[in-house]
């Protein structure tokens, strides 16, 4: 099976994990702090503003907790988003308000966001679809103008930039995901960025039981009775650990070559599908933007999309669509509204395999199988 996503791990990752085993300290410790510092350099931020977590989802829930959202508050986000974002909002009692997206780029514009704002809007959440920065600079400016907090879900955008600035650093809070199917993988894991230093310190406490200080064993001796607890607020345990951080440090070092390979796959698809009747490839990036090539999506007539996906699966080519619109998810149907761009994209879009382990032969097989399946189904449908 040619998978849509697939991690690339090797001897360097094994060696890093072996070093952690030898250290006898597997939990949140020096390698976690090293990963936070190196990721801070990667995005051009202060290491104290970053916190390595056990998942990107934990970061989204922490973000809504830091904002102290509650009943009567609203958060605007595109309907094309992973369900964890809406869940994090709804869990506080606040209301997720879904906005539309550009049907080809699958990112919202500043205008899409602005139309959904109300006096009750406390925050805006955006996702960089497939790694494309989208309209992030204008959205950030809009949020600043309106006095609304901007939360960036940069799960797809670990190496994406807009005018030289890393995605995830435009907003007040940002989250990255490092699960097993991402560009940079730690098995499970995520990174939280919090611009405000006081809020960042609060995030660290909330991520570890609400504790205001560490034990003496975890670091320097902090009091005469280091075993006593100083808890100023309720928290959970969602911190990352040295095992997964060791993987992340190695993966971060390999990130440039991973992105280069994914770019090559995308460029091959662009070339092979450029003249394919009935197939629309992703739009070109805006000037000054770079992407992480997390998704490669094609669009076709909605009448044949599902049939094409089934035909490809029969040839061991796995495809999918992410992210199913949240306004169609049963638990959020009460929030349904007219989102024509989202609906058009959801019914016509298919994600093709793209990862750094994909060979040239596999890339060609996918493209050829897609062209043939589209042609066959267009003929059958009389398109």
C-alpha positions as CSV (number, residue, x, y, z in Angstrom):
1,X,0.0,0.0,0.0
2,X,1.2,3.5,-0.9
3,X,0.3,5.5,2.2
4,X,-0.8,9.1,2.3
5,X,1.5,9.8,5.3
6,X,4.5,7.8,6.6
7,X,7.2,8.7,9.1
8,X,10.9,8.4,8.3
9,X,13.0,7.1,11.2
10,X,16.4,5.5,11.3
11,X,19.6,4.7,13.2
12,X,20.0,8.3,14.5
13,X,16.7,8.2,16.2
14,X,17.5,4.8,17.7
15,X,20.8,6.1,19.0
16,X,19.1,9.1,20.6
17,X,16.6,6.9,22.3
18,X,19.4,4.6,23.5
19,X,21.1,7.6,25.1
20,X,17.9,8.4,27.0
21,X,17.7,4.8,28.2
22,X,21.3,5.0,29.4
23,X,20.6,8.2,31.3
24,X,18.0,6.5,33.5
25,X,15.8,9.6,33.2
26,X,12.9,9.1,30.7
27,X,10.6,11.9,31.8
28,X,10.4,15.6,31.3
29,X,14.1,16.6,31.7
30,X,17.2,17.9,29.9
31,X,16.4,16.5,26.4
32,X,13.0,18.1,26.6
33,X,14.5,21.4,27.3
34,X,17.0,20.9,24.5
35,X,14.3,20.2,22.1
36,X,12.3,23.3,23.2
37,X,15.5,25.4,22.7
38,X,16.2,24.0,19.3
39,X,12.6,24.4,18.1
40,X,12.7,28.0,19.4
41,X,15.7,28.7,17.2
42,X,13.9,27.0,14.3
43,X,11.0,29.4,14.5
44,X,12.9,32.5,15.8
45,X,11.3,32.6,19.3
46,X,12.5,32.6,22.9
47,X,12.8,29.1,24.4
48,X,10.9,30.3,27.5
49,X,7.8,30.8,25.3
50,X,7.7,27.2,24.2
51,X,6.5,24.1,26.0
52,X,6.9,20.5,24.7
53,X,3.6,18.6,25.3
54,X,2.3,15.1,24.9
55,X,0.2,16.1,21.9
56,X,-0.9,19.0,19.8
57,X,-4.5,18.4,21.1
58,X,-3.3,19.1,24.6
59,X,-1.9,22.4,23.3
60,X,-5.3,23.4,21.9
61,X,-7.0,22.6,25.2
62,X,-4.3,24.5,27.1
63,X,-4.8,27.5,24.8
64,X,-8.5,27.7,25.5
65,X,-7.8,27.3,29.2
66,X,-5.2,30.1,29.1
67,X,-7.8,32.4,27.5
68,X,-10.3,31.6,30.3
69,X,-13.1,31.0,27.8
70,X,-16.5,30.3,29.1
71,X,-20.2,30.4,28.3
72,X,-21.2,33.5,26.2
73,X,-17.7,33.6,24.5
74,X,-17.3,32.8,20.8
75,X,-14.2,31.6,18.9
76,X,-14.1,31.9,15.1
77,X,-12.4,29.1,13.2
78,X,-12.7,27.6,9.7
79,X,-15.0,24.6,9.4
80,X,-12.1,22.8,7.6
81,X,-10.2,22.0,10.8
82,X,-9.4,19.0,12.9
83,X,-12.1,18.3,15.4
84,X,-9.8,18.8,18.4
85,X,-10.0,22.5,17.9
86,X,-13.7,22.7,18.1
87,X,-13.7,20.2,21.0
88,X,-11.2,22.4,22.9
89,X,-13.5,25.4,22.5
90,X,-16.7,23.6,23.3
91,X,-15.2,22.0,26.4
92,X,-15.0,25.4,28.1
93,X,-18.6,26.2,27.4
94,X,-17.7,28.7,24.7
95,X,-19.2,28.5,21.2
96,X,-17.2,27.6,18.1
97,X,-18.3,29.8,15.2
98,X,-17.4,28.4,11.8
99,X,-16.3,30.5,8.9
100,X,-15.8,29.7,5.2
101,X,-12.6,29.0,3.3
102,X,-11.4,29.6,-0.2
103,X,-12.6,26.5,-2.1
104,X,-9.3,25.9,-3.9
105,X,-6.8,26.8,-1.2
106,X,-8.9,25.6,1.7
107,X,-7.6,28.4,4.0
108,X,-9.8,31.3,5.2
109,X,-9.1,34.9,4.1
110,X,-9.2,37.8,6.4
111,X,-12.6,38.6,4.9
112,X,-14.0,35.2,5.8
113,X,-12.8,35.7,9.4
114,X,-14.2,39.2,9.6
115,X,-17.7,38.2,8.5
116,X,-17.9,35.8,11.4
117,X,-16.7,38.2,14.1
118,X,-19.3,39.4,16.7
119,X,-19.0,41.5,19.9
120,X,-18.8,38.1,21.7
121,X,-15.7,36.9,19.8
122,X,-12.8,36.3,22.2
123,X,-10.4,34.5,19.8
124,X,-9.8,33.4,16.3
125,X,-8.2,30.0,15.5
126,X,-6.6,29.3,12.1
127,X,-5.1,26.3,10.5
128,X,-2.5,26.5,7.7
129,X,-4.1,24.0,5.4
130,X,-1.5,21.5,4.1
131,X,1.3,23.8,5.2
132,X,0.2,26.8,3.1
133,X,0.5,29.9,5.2
134,X,-2.7,31.3,3.6
135,X,-3.8,34.9,4.6
136,X,-2.1,34.7,8.0
137,X,-0.5,38.2,8.0
138,X,-3.8,40.0,7.1
139,X,-5.7,37.8,9.6
140,X,-3.2,38.7,12.3
141,X,-3.5,42.4,11.5
142,X,-7.3,42.0,11.7
143,X,-7.2,40.3,15.1
144,X,-4.9,43.1,16.4
145,X,-7.2,45.8,15.1
146,X,-10.2,44.1,16.8
147,X,-8.5,43.3,20.0
148,X,-9.1,39.5,19.5
149,X,-6.6,36.8,20.4
150,X,-5.2,34.8,17.5
151,X,-4.4,31.1,18.0
152,X,-2.5,29.4,15.2
153,X,-2.8,25.7,14.7
154,X,0.5,25.1,12.9
155,X,0.2,21.3,12.9
156,X,0.6,21.3,9.1
157,X,3.1,24.1,9.0
158,X,6.3,23.0,10.9
159,X,8.5,24.5,8.2
160,X,6.2,27.1,6.6
161,X,6.9,30.8,6.5
162,X,5.3,34.0,5.2
163,X,7.7,36.8,4.2
164,X,10.4,35.1,6.2
165,X,8.4,34.7,9.4
166,X,7.6,31.2,10.7
167,X,4.0,30.2,10.8
168,X,3.0,29.9,14.4
169,X,4.7,33.2,15.3
170,X,2.0,35.5,13.9
171,X,-0.5,34.8,16.7
172,X,-0.6,35.1,20.5
173,X,-0.6,31.4,21.0
174,X,0.3,28.6,18.6
175,X,0.4,24.8,18.5
176,X,2.4,22.3,16.5
177,X,1.7,18.5,16.3
178,X,4.4,15.8,16.0
179,X,2.2,12.7,15.9
180,X,3.3,9.7,13.9
181,X,1.9,11.0,10.6
182,X,3.4,14.5,10.6
183,X,6.5,15.8,8.8
184,X,8.4,15.9,12.1
185,X,7.4,13.0,14.3
186,X,7.9,12.1,17.9
187,X,5.3,9.3,18.0
188,X,3.0,11.5,19.9
189,X,3.8,15.1,20.9
190,X,3.2,18.7,20.3
191,X,4.7,22.1,21.0
192,X,2.9,25.1,22.5
193,X,4.0,28.7,21.9
194,X,2.7,31.5,24.2
195,X,3.9,35.0,23.4
196,X,3.1,36.6,26.7
197,X,5.8,35.6,29.3
198,X,3.4,35.5,32.2
199,X,0.9,33.4,30.3
200,X,3.7,31.1,29.2
201,X,4.7,30.5,32.8
202,X,1.1,29.8,33.7
203,X,1.0,27.3,30.8
204,X,3.9,25.4,32.2
205,X,2.2,25.1,35.6
206,X,-1.1,24.1,34.1
207,X,0.6,21.4,32.0
208,X,2.0,19.8,35.1
209,X,-0.7,19.5,37.7
210,X,-0.7,23.2,38.5
211,X,2.6,23.0,40.3
212,X,4.5,26.3,40.6
213,X,7.9,24.6,41.2
214,X,9.6,21.4,40.3
215,X,10.8,18.8,42.8
216,X,14.4,18.8,43.9
217,X,15.1,15.6,42.0
218,X,14.0,17.1,38.6
219,X,16.4,20.0,38.9
220,X,18.1,22.2,41.5
221,X,17.1,22.1,45.1
222,X,14.2,24.6,45.3
223,X,13.4,24.7,49.0
224,X,14.3,23.2,52.4
225,X,11.5,20.8,51.8
226,X,11.5,20.3,48.1
227,X,9.0,17.5,48.4
228,X,6.2,19.8,49.4
229,X,3.7,21.0,46.8
230,X,3.0,24.5,45.7
231,X,-0.2,24.4,43.7
232,X,-1.9,27.7,42.9
233,X,-4.4,26.3,40.3
234,X,-5.9,23.2,38.8
235,X,-3.8,21.4,36.2
236,X,-3.3,18.1,34.4
237,X,-0.2,16.2,33.2
238,X,0.2,16.9,29.5
239,X,4.0,17.5,29.4
240,X,6.3,15.7,26.9
241,X,9.2,13.5,28.0
242,X,12.8,13.0,27.2
243,X,12.2,9.9,25.1
244,X,9.9,11.6,22.6
245,X,12.0,14.9,22.8
246,X,15.1,12.9,21.8
247,X,13.2,11.7,18.6
248,X,12.1,15.3,18.0
249,X,15.6,16.7,18.2
250,X,16.9,14.3,15.6
251,X,13.8,14.8,13.4
252,X,14.3,18.6,13.6
253,X,17.8,18.2,12.3
254,X,16.5,16.2,9.4
255,X,13.7,18.6,8.6
256,X,15.4,20.4,5.7
257,X,16.0,17.2,3.8
258,X,12.5,16.0,4.6
259,X,11.0,19.2,3.2
260,X,13.2,19.0,0.1
261,X,12.0,15.5,-0.6
262,X,8.4,16.4,-0.1
263,X,8.9,19.4,-2.4
264,X,10.3,17.1,-5.1
265,X,7.2,14.8,-4.8
266,X,4.9,17.8,-5.1
267,X,6.7,19.2,-8.1
268,X,6.5,15.8,-9.8
269,X,2.8,15.6,-9.2
270,X,2.4,19.2,-10.6
271,X,4.3,18.1,-13.7
272,X,2.5,14.8,-14.3
273,X,-1.0,16.2,-13.6
274,X,-0.7,19.6,-15.3
275,X,-2.5,18.4,-18.4
276,X,-4.8,15.9,-16.8
277,X,-8.4,16.6,-17.8
278,X,-10.7,17.0,-14.9
279,X,-7.9,17.3,-12.3
280,X,-7.1,20.5,-10.5
281,X,-3.8,20.7,-8.6
282,X,-3.1,22.9,-5.6
283,X,-2.8,26.7,-6.3
284,X,0.7,28.3,-6.4
285,X,1.9,29.8,-3.2
286,X,1.6,33.5,-2.7
287,X,4.8,35.5,-3.2
288,X,7.1,35.3,-0.2
289,X,5.4,32.2,1.2
290,X,6.9,28.8,1.8
291,X,5.1,25.6,2.7
292,X,5.8,22.3,4.5
293,X,4.2,20.2,1.8
294,X,2.2,18.3,4.3
295,X,-0.8,17.8,2.0
296,X,-0.9,17.5,-1.8
297,X,-4.5,17.8,-2.8
298,X,-6.3,17.5,-6.1
299,X,-9.9,18.5,-6.9
300,X,-12.3,17.0,-9.3
301,X,-16.0,16.9,-10.1
302,X,-17.8,15.8,-6.9
303,X,-19.8,13.2,-8.8
304,X,-16.7,11.1,-9.4
305,X,-14.5,11.9,-6.4
306,X,-15.5,9.0,-4.2
307,X,-15.4,6.5,-7.1
308,X,-11.9,7.7,-8.0
309,X,-10.8,7.2,-4.4
310,X,-12.2,3.6,-4.4
311,X,-10.5,2.9,-7.7
312,X,-7.1,4.1,-6.4
313,X,-7.5,2.0,-3.2
314,X,-8.0,-1.1,-5.4
315,X,-4.6,-0.4,-6.8
316,X,-3.0,0.0,-3.4
317,X,-3.0,3.7,-3.5
318,X,-4.5,5.2,-0.3
319,X,-6.1,8.6,-0.5
320,X,-8.2,10.6,1.9
321,X,-9.8,13.9,2.7
322,X,-8.8,16.1,5.6
323,X,-10.5,17.7,7.3
324,X,-14.2,16.8,7.1
325,X,-16.1,20.1,7.7
326,X,-17.0,20.5,11.3
327,X,-20.3,22.1,10.5
328,X,-21.3,18.7,9.1
329,X,-20.2,16.7,12.2
330,X,-23.3,15.7,14.2
331,X,-22.2,17.2,17.5
332,X,-21.7,20.6,15.8
333,X,-24.7,20.5,13.4
334,X,-26.4,23.1,15.6
335,X,-23.7,25.5,14.5
336,X,-24.3,24.8,10.8
337,X,-24.4,27.8,8.5
338,X,-24.0,28.6,4.8
339,X,-20.4,27.8,3.9
340,X,-20.3,27.3,0.2
341,X,-16.6,27.4,-0.3
342,X,-16.1,24.8,2.5
343,X,-18.9,22.5,1.1
344,X,-17.4,22.8,-2.5
345,X,-13.9,21.9,-1.3
346,X,-15.1,19.0,0.9
347,X,-17.0,17.4,-1.9
348,X,-14.3,17.7,-4.6
349,X,-10.9,17.3,-2.8
350,X,-8.7,14.3,-2.4
351,X,-5.3,14.1,-0.7
352,X,-2.7,12.1,-2.5
353,X,0.2,10.3,-0.9
354,X,3.1,12.7,0.0
355,X,5.9,11.9,2.4
356,X,9.7,11.9,2.4
357,X,9.9,8.1,1.9
358,X,7.8,8.2,-1.3
359,X,10.0,7.0,-4.2
360,X,9.9,8.5,-7.7
361,X,8.4,5.3,-9.0
362,X,5.6,5.4,-6.4
363,X,4.9,9.0,-7.2
364,X,4.5,8.2,-10.9
365,X,2.3,5.3,-10.1
366,X,0.0,7.5,-8.1
367,X,-0.2,10.2,-10.8
368,X,-0.8,7.6,-13.5
369,X,-3.4,5.8,-11.5
370,X,-5.2,9.0,-10.7
371,X,-5.3,10.2,-14.4
372,X,-6.7,6.8,-15.5
373,X,-9.3,6.7,-12.8
374,X,-10.5,10.2,-13.4
375,X,-10.7,9.6,-17.1
376,X,-12.7,6.4,-16.6
377,X,-15.1,7.9,-14.2
378,X,-15.6,11.1,-16.2
379,X,-16.5,8.9,-19.2
380,X,-18.9,6.8,-17.2
381,X,-20.6,9.9,-15.7
382,X,-20.8,11.5,-19.1
383,X,-18.7,14.5,-18.0
